[in-house]
Amino acid sequence: GPVSSNLTCISTGSPATTVTWMRNGQQLSLSDTYIPIQTVTDRRLSTYSNVLVIKAASSDVFGHTYSCTVTNAFGTFSMALTAFTPPTVTISPHETPTAGESFSLTCTVTLAEGDYIVGDSGSPVQWKGPDCASINSTLQVMTNTYISTLEFNPVRISHGGEYICQATSTAGTIMDYAKFTVQIPIECNPECEYGDCVATNYCKCNEGWRGPTCSHAKCNPGCYRGFCKNPNVCECDEGYGGLQCTDAMCIPECQNGGTCYQPGLCDCRPGFYGSRCENSIP
């Protein structure tokens, strides 16, 4: 929702004072964006707390000089200050790490021109989360930008949870959140030979491979007198050949139109005989 900022002006005077709010030297037109609230803090001294509530529907209300002008019959006093755009804080990445891996969260704080971090100068960017004190953090400072990194090396199951990055500047305090869980590493034992381990002891095989560890090749339609050595590649038994090892082999080949019906055995046509049908009947 819109960011709210409060500007406070304490006025004391007798007779009673009137308060006028200005922006860049021009009297403010009071509206839903600029709401003045006056409360009495000490009636005896005629002391008032004058608060200008700025409800920022857009960034146009920031970066201007606001002044509180106090007037009574004896004079006028004015106090001015600049309302900066509140800092922006973002955490990245938003993902699920695996236990044992290196993982980091990066918080980027961006300030408006002229704004600056207030508070603990040693840790201008504050982290809150599970066991933050034991996690190493680094800080990189550039013009109007602070980059703080939490380094999990390695990340453990206990590191999972919600982390908050917070920074406070002269314009206010703002924070961002990141929540992650740490997943247990997936292992397959024995390892997947031709595929990926997608769950504990479960392999998803590459195309052309099968079996619990994706170690067996697939041949379609199959190897009839041999075995499938690689996807759709048969290694035939001795004496057989062809893509599916369906062809008996005779060496030397059967002659005169004879057919090799078993390894080394020829079926001769009528009128021929011999181990390779090499002889004709007279």
PEWO-V701165 format. One line per field, one symbol per residue. ss: DSSP state (a for helix, b for strand, c for the rest). burial: I if it has 16 or more other C-alpha atoms within 10 Angstrom, else O. Layout:
ss = ???
burial = ???
//
This chain:
ss = ccbbbbbbbbbbcccccbbbbbbccbbccccccbbbbbbbbbccccbbbbbbbbbbccaaaccbbbbbbbbbccbbbbbbbbbccccbbbbbcccccbcccbbbbbbbbbccccccbcccccccbbbbcccaaacbbbbbbbccbbbbbbbbbcccaaacbbbbbbbbbccbbbbbbbbbccbcccccccccccbbbbbccbbbbcccbbcccccbbccccccccbbbbbccbbbbcccbbcccccbbccccccccccbbbbccbbbccccbbcccccbbcc
burial = OOOOIIIOIIIIIOOOIOIOIIIOOOOOOOOOIIOIOOOOOOOOOOIIIIIIIIIIOOOOIIIOOIIIIIIOOOOOOOOIOIIIIIIIIIIOOOOOIIIIOOIIIIIIIIIIOOIIIOOOOOOIIOIOIOOOOOOOIOIOOOOOIIIIIIIIOOIIOOIIOOIIIIIIIIIIOIIIIIOOIIOOOOOIOOIIIIIIIOOOOIIIIOOOIIOIIIIIIIIOOIIIIIIIOOOIIIIIOOOIIOIIIOIIIIOOIIIIIIIIOOOIIIIIOOOIIOIIIOOOOO
//
